[in-house]
Amino acid sequence: MAEARKEKEARARALRPLSRLFPYTLRYRGLVAGAGIFLTLAAVTTLALPLAVRRMIDYGFNDADAALIANYFSMLIVLAAVLALASAARYFFVVTLGERVVSDLRRDVFSHVTSLSPAFFDKVQSGEIVSRLTADTTQIKSAVGATASVALRNVILGLGALAMMVVTSPKLSGLVIAAIPIVVLPLVAFGRSVRRRSRFAQDTLADATAYASEQIGAVRTLQAFTNRTLVTGRFASAVETAFAAARASILARSFLTFFAIFTVFTSVVAVLWFGSRDVLSGTMSPGTLSQFVLYAVFAAGALGALSEVWGELSQAAGAAERLTELLDEEPVVRAPADPLPLPSPGRGAIEFREVSFAYPLRPGQSALQKLSLTIEPGETIAIVGPSGAGKSTIFSLLMRFYDPDAGAILVDGVNARDADPDVVRARMAIVPQDTTIFAASAADNIGFGRPG
């Protein structure tokens, strides 16, 4: 158990779960390309601003040429227009991509969940699954859309600003680059803590949602036993636990942001101090120092923004991990590689041969033991017995919701294990004891087993 826990914690330290989203994004290469083009254009436009500022300070003010200064300001307006257009287009592409990816993810997760065996739902609350389909996918939508876009923009802007700093002043750049590990390494460490706390916060919220879903689904029983005070108290306690977990995650992210911004801008102030001495000694022009400072501010701002983005990506990684757990879940009952066909037309012959079965959650407690039963075509059979005798279990095995631990069940002479479960179930018509009414029209409910 300890080794398994350590392995799980090791996985939790990375953003690896987000890699499962790559196949979804690659389906829409046009949106990805559009986002990348306008993302790069916005970053390049931003990086061009300090060049204009430097020339304006070094040449415009010295020459006192009003026309030259006017030209530089006109160019700044053009750059602002390009930046605004690129930012708007980037927002459109990345947010559209996020919505599209999450729609596909929700569809695939729901489709996969409906294919899982009933044994899975015996141990997992439906409310928790719904929470993963809603809250977790919303978190991922933010990551794939705006958060990923901001992260990429700041990576490009930060690297571009660092490169331009080296071009502008190699000496001052060395001071900045030497300070980067002091900033980045703690960010990674804090990010792991945020990731762990975010996953716990999402788990506790899912537990509260699952509990609420279960109680609302049984509201008649709840009210009949006048137990509302107990139920609301338990839900309030679950919500408080979720709030405490979320607050711990927020506190970690807040400290992460404080540390990043303080250390980054402190390094900028130190560089500015060294640069001012070079200006006073005449080894650097005021415009060059202004250009370098602007690039340093861009790089610092990018690193500071990445600290916040890292926290959001860590939360999204926790959500992605919870969803991939569902996608990785395999149905216990599945079709064999080469399923045997059932005779057509169907005859309606059923045979149980020495069937024994115990539910997975109650191993060792046999629900059926060496049951043998033969039903001929056209024969009407009533199975009678006290509660817990195994009547419902017989039908669950017949529908192949579970497979017997021993023995065989034959449908029209074919072992149900050797047939496709969907084909076996399609041969059956069932009127359940507890009728489910879906939130649809009467016609849709009546024709649910056979649409149209």
C-alpha positions in Angstrom: 0.0 0.0 0.0 2.8 2.4 0.9 4.6 1.8 -2.5 1.3 2.3 -4.3 0.7 5.6 -2.5 4.2 6.8 -3.3 3.8 5.9 -6.9 0.5 7.9 -7.0 2.1 10.9 -5.3 5.0 10.8 -7.8 2.4 10.9 -10.7 0.7 13.8 -8.9 3.8 15.9 -9.0 3.7 16.3 -12.8 1.4 17.8 -15.3 1.5 14.4 -17.2 -2.3 13.8 -17.0 -2.8 16.8 -19.3 -0.9 14.9 -22.1 -4.1 12.8 -22.5 -5.7 15.9 -24.0 -3.2 16.1 -26.9 -5.1 13.7 -29.2 -8.2 15.8 -28.7 -6.4 19.0 -29.6 -4.8 17.5 -32.6 -8.2 16.7 -34.1 -8.5 20.4 -34.7 -5.2 21.4 -36.3 -6.8 24.5 -37.9 -7.8 26.0 -34.6 -4.4 25.1 -33.1 -2.5 26.7 -36.1 -4.7 29.8 -35.9 -4.1 30.1 -32.1 -0.3 29.6 -32.6 0.0 32.2 -35.4 -1.8 34.9 -33.5 -0.1 34.0 -30.3 3.3 34.5 -31.9 2.2 37.7 -33.6 1.0 39.2 -30.3 4.3 38.3 -28.6 6.5 39.6 -31.4 4.5 42.9 -31.5 4.9 43.3 -27.8 8.7 42.7 -28.1 8.9 45.4 -30.8 7.7 48.2 -28.5 11.0 48.7 -26.5 12.9 49.1 -29.8 10.8 52.1 -30.7 11.1 53.5 -27.2 14.9 53.3 -27.2 15.2 55.1 -30.6 12.8 57.8 -29.4 14.7 58.5 -26.2 18.2 58.4 -27.8 17.4 60.3 -31.0 14.1 62.0 -30.8 14.6 64.0 -27.6 18.2 64.8 -28.3 17.4 66.3 -31.7 14.3 67.9 -30.4 12.6 66.8 -33.7 8.9 67.0 -33.1 8.2 65.3 -36.5 10.4 62.3 -35.6 8.7 61.9 -32.3 5.3 62.1 -34.0 6.4 59.3 -36.4 7.4 57.1 -33.5 4.1 57.6 -31.7 2.3 56.9 -34.9 4.2 53.6 -35.2 3.3 52.8 -31.6 -0.4 53.2 -32.4 0.0 50.9 -35.4 1.7 48.3 -33.1 -1.1 48.7 -30.6 -3.7 48.0 -33.4 -1.8 44.9 -34.5 -1.4 43.7 -30.9 -5.2 44.3 -30.2 -6.1 42.4 -33.4 -3.8 39.5 -32.7 -5.0 39.2 -29.1 -8.6 39.2 -30.1 -8.0 36.5 -32.8 -5.9 34.5 -30.3 -8.8 34.6 -27.8 -11.3 33.4 -30.4 -9.2 30.5 -31.5 -8.0 29.2 -28.1 -11.5 29.5 -26.4 -13.2 27.8 -29.3 -10.5 25.1 -29.1 -11.2 24.7 -25.4 -14.9 24.4 -25.9 -14.5 21.9 -28.7 -12.0 19.7 -26.8 -14.1 19.6 -23.7 -17.3 18.8 -25.6 -15.5 15.8 -27.2 -14.0 14.8 -23.8 -17.4 14.9 -22.1 -18.9 12.8 -24.9 -16.2 10.2 -24.8 -16.2 9.9 -21.0 -20.0 9.5 -20.9 -19.9 7.0 -23.7 -17.2 5.0 -21.9 -18.9 5.1 -18.5 -22.1 3.7 -20.1 -20.2 0.7 -21.4 -18.8 -0.2 -18.0 -20.2 -3.3 -16.1 -22.6 -2.8 -13.2 -19.9 -4.1 -10.9 -18.2 -0.7 -11.4 -21.3 1.2 -10.3 -21.6 -1.0 -7.3 -18.5 0.7 -5.8 -18.7 4.2 -7.3 -21.4 6.8 -6.6 -23.2 8.2 -9.6 -22.9 11.7 -8.1 -19.2 11.5 -8.2 -19.2 10.5 -11.9 -21.5 13.5 -12.7 -19.1 15.7 -10.8 -16.2 14.5 -13.0 -18.3 15.1 -16.1 -19.2 18.7 -15.1 -16.8 20.3 -12.6 -13.7 18.5 -13.8 -14.3 19.1 -17.5 -15.0 22.8 -16.8 -11.6 23.0 -15.1 -10.0 21.4 -18.2 -11.9 23.8 -20.5 -10.2 26.7 -18.8 -6.8 25.0 -19.1 -7.1 24.1 -22.7 -8.5 27.5 -23.6 -7.4 30.6 -21.8 -4.8 29.2 -19.4 -2.8 27.3 -22.0 -2.9 30.3 -24.3 -1.7 32.6 -21.5 1.0 30.1 -20.6 2.3 29.8 -24.2 2.1 33.5 -24.7 4.2 34.2 -21.6 6.7 31.4 -22.5 7.2 33.0 -26.0 7.3 36.5 -24.5 9.7 35.5 -21.7 12.1 33.7 -24.0 11.9 36.5 -26.6 12.5 39.2 -23.9 15.5 37.2 -22.5 17.0 37.0 -26.0 16.5 40.7 -26.6 18.0 41.5 -23.2 21.2 39.5 -24.2 21.3 41.5 -27.5 20.8 44.8 -25.7 23.3 44.3 -22.8 25.1 41.0 -22.3 26.5 42.2 -19.0 23.1 43.0 -17.4 21.6 39.9 -19.0 24.1 37.7 -17.1 22.7 39.1 -13.8 19.1 38.3 -14.8 19.9 34.8 -16.1 21.8 34.0 -12.9 18.7 34.9 -10.9 16.3 32.6 -12.9 17.0 29.4 -11.0 16.4 31.2 -7.7 12.9 32.0 -9.0 12.0 28.9 -11.1 13.1 26.1 -8.8 10.8 27.2 -5.9 8.0 27.7 -8.4 8.2 24.0 -9.4 8.3 22.9 -5.7 5.3 25.1 -4.8 3.5 23.9 -8.0 3.7 20.3 -6.8 2.1 21.3 -3.5 -0.7 23.2 -5.4 -1.2 20.2 -7.6 -1.6 17.8 -4.6 -3.9 20.2 -2.7 -6.0 20.9 -5.8 -6.6 17.2 -6.4 -7.7 16.7 -2.8 -10.1 19.7 -3.1 -11.6 18.3 -6.3 -12.0 14.9 -4.6 -13.8 16.3 -1.5 -16.1 18.4 -3.7 -17.0 15.3 -5.7 -17.8 13.4 -2.5 -20.2 16.2 -1.4 -21.8 16.3 -4.9 -22.2 12.5 -4.8 -23.8 12.6 -1.3 -26.2 15.4 -2.4 -27.2 13.5 -5.6 -27.9 10.3 -3.6 -30.1 12.1 -1.1 -32.0 14.1 -3.7 -32.6 10.9 -5.7 -34.2 9.4 -2.5 -36.0 12.6 -1.3 -39.3 10.7 -0.7 -37.5 8.3 1.7 -35.7 11.2 3.3 -38.9 13.1 4.0 -40.9 10.0 5.0 -38.4 9.3 7.8 -38.2 13.0 8.7 -34.5 12.9 8.6 -33.8 16.2 6.8 -31.8 17.6 9.7 -29.3 14.7 9.7 -28.9 14.8 5.9 -28.5 18.5 5.7 -26.0 18.4 8.6 -23.9 15.8 6.8 -24.0 17.7 3.5 -23.0 20.9 5.3 -20.1 19.0 6.9 -19.0 17.7 3.5 -19.2 21.2 2.0 -17.1 22.6 4.8 -14.5 19.9 4.2 -14.5 20.8 0.5 -14.1 24.5 1.4 -11.2 23.8 3.7 -9.5 21.8 1.0 -10.1 24.5 -1.6 -8.8 27.2 0.9 -5.6 25.2 1.4 -5.2 25.0 -2.4 -5.8 28.8 -2.7 -3.4 29.6 0.1 -0.7 27.6 -1.6 -1.3 29.4 -4.9 -1.4 32.8 -3.2 2.0 32.1 -1.6 3.3 30.9 -5.0 2.2 34.1 -6.6 3.7 36.3 -3.9 7.1 34.6 -4.0 7.2 34.7 -7.8 6.3 38.4 -8.2 8.5 39.5 -5.3 11.6 37.7 -6.4 11.2 38.6 -10.1 10.7 42.3 -9.6 13.4 42.5 -6.9 15.8 41.1 -9.5 14.6 43.8 -12.0 15.3 46.5 -9.4 18.8 45.2 -8.9 19.5 45.1 -12.6 18.1 48.7 -12.9 20.5 49.8 -10.2 23.5 48.3 -12.0 22.3 49.8 -15.3 22.0 53.3 -13.9 25.6 53.2 -12.9 26.6 52.3 -16.5 24.5 55.3 -17.7 26.2 57.6 -15.3 29.7 56.3 -16.4 28.8 56.8 -20.1 29.1 53.2 -21.1 25.4 52.9 -21.8 22.9 55.3 -23.3 19.6 56.1 -21.5 17.6 54.7 -24.4 19.5 51.4 -24.2 18.9 51.2 -20.5 15.2 52.0 -21.0 15.0 49.2 -23.7 16.7 46.7 -21.4 14.4 47.6 -18.5 11.3 47.2 -20.6 12.5 43.7 -21.7 13.3 42.9 -18.1 9.8 43.9 -17.1 8.4 41.8 -19.9 10.4 38.8 -18.8 9.5 39.4 -15.1 5.9 39.8 -15.9 5.9 36.6 -18.0 7.5 34.6 -15.1 5.1 36.1 -12.7 2.1 35.2 -14.9 3.5 31.7 -15.3 3.5 31.2 -11.6 -0.3 31.8 -11.6 -0.8 29.8 -14.7 1.2 26.9 -13.2 -1.3 26.7 -10.3 -4.2 26.7 -12.7 -2.6 24.0 -14.9 -1.9 22.0 -11.7 -5.7 22.1 -10.9 -6.5 21.1 -14.5 -4.0 18.2 -14.2 -5.9 17.0 -11.2 -9.1 17.1 -13.1 -7.6 15.4 -16.1 -6.2 12.7 -13.8 -9.7 12.0 -12.4 -11.2 11.8 -15.9 -8.5 9.5 -17.2 -9.2 7.2 -14.3 -12.7 6.8 -15.7 -11.4 6.4 -19.3 -8.9 3.8 -18.1 -11.6 1.8 -16.3 -12.2 -1.5 -18.2 -15.6 -3.3 -18.2 -15.5 -6.6 -16.3 -18.0 -8.2 -18.7 -17.0 -7.7 -22.3 -17.4 -9.3 -25.7 -14.8 -12.0 -26.5 -12.4 -11.4 -29.4 -14.4 -13.7 -31.7 -18.0 -13.8 -30.3 -20.3 -16.6 -31.2 -23.5 -15.6 -33.0 -26.9 -16.5 -31.5 -29.2 -18.6 -33.6 -31.6 -16.5 -35.8 -34.5 -16.4 -35.4 -34.3 -16.7 -31.6 -36.0 -19.6 -30.0 -36.1 -18.5 -26.4 -34.4 -21.5 -24.7 -32.5 -20.7 -21.4 -30.4 -23.1 -19.4 -28.5 -22.6 -16.1 -25.9 -25.3 -15.5 -24.5 -25.6 -12.0 -24.2 -21.8 -11.7 -22.5 -20.3 -8.6 -22.0 -16.6 -8.1 -21.0 -14.1 -5.4 -21.1 -10.3 -5.8 -17.7 -8.7 -6.1 -18.3 -6.5 -3.1 -19.3 -9.5 -1.0 -16.8 -12.3 -1.9 -17.4 -15.5 -0.1 -21.1 -14.8 0.3 -22.8 -16.9 -2.4 -25.8 -15.3 -4.0 -26.3 -18.5 -6.0 -24.8 -21.9 -5.5 -24.9 -24.7 -8.1 -28.2 -23.5 -9.6 -29.5 -25.7 -12.5 -32.6 -24.5 -14.4 -34.0 -25.2 -17.8 -36.7 -23.0 -19.5 -38.1 -24.3 -22.8 -39.2 -22.0 -25.6 -42.7 -20.8 -25.0 -42.7 -21.9 -21.3 -43.8 -19.4 -18.6 -41.8 -19.6 -15.4 -42.3 -17.8 -12.1 -39.3 -17.7 -9.7 -40.5 -17.3 -6.1 -38.5 -16.9 -2.9 -37.9 -14.6 0.0 -35.9 -11.4 -0.3 -32.2 -12.2 -0.8 -32.9 -15.7 -2.2 -31.2 -14.7 -5.6 -34.2 -13.9 -7.8 -32.8 -10.6 -9.1 -29.3 -12.2 -9.3 -30.7 -14.8 -11.8 -31.9 -12.0 -14.1 -28.6 -10.0 -13.7 -26.6 -13.1 -14.8 -29.1 -13.8 -17.6 -28.6 -10.2 -18.9 -24.9 -10.7 -18.5 -24.5 -7.8 -16.1 -22.2 -10.2 -14.3 -20.6 -13.5 -15.3 -21.0 -16.6 -13.0 -18.1 -17.7 -10.9 -18.7 -21.3 -11.9 -21.1 -23.1 -14.3 -22.6 -21.8 -17.5 -25.6 -20.0 -18.8 -26.9 -20.9 -22.2 -29.1 -18.8 -24.4 -30.5 -20.7 -27.3 -27.8 -23.3 -26.8 -24.9 -20.7 -26.8 -22.8 -20.1 -23.7 -23.5 -16.4 -22.8 -19.8 -15.9 -22.1 -18.9 -16.7 -25.7 -21.4 -14.2 -27.1 -21.5 -10.4 -27.3 -23.3 -9.0 -24.2 -25.2 -6.5 -26.4 -26.5 -9.3 -28.6 -27.6 -11.3 -25.6 -29.4 -8.4 -24.1 -31.0 -7.5 -27.4 -32.7 -10.9 -27.2 -34.5 -10.0 -24.0 -37.5 -7.8 -23.2 -37.7 -6.8 -19.6 -40.3 -5.0 -17.3 -38.4 -4.0 -14.2 -39.8 -4.1 -10.8 -38.6 -0.5 -10.1 -39.6 1.5 -13.1 -37.2 4.3 -14.2 -38.9 7.4 -15.6 -36.6 9.5 -17.7 -36.9 13.3 -18.0 -38.5 13.0 -21.5 -41.9 12.7 -23.1 -44.2 9.8 -22.4 -43.6 8.5 -26.0 -39.8 8.6 -25.4 -40.2 6.7 -22.2 -42.5 4.0 -23.7 -40.2 3.6 -26.7 -36.9 3.7 -24.9 -36.2 0.0 -25.5 -37.1 0.3 -29.1 -36.8 3.8 -30.5 -39.2 4.5 -33.4 
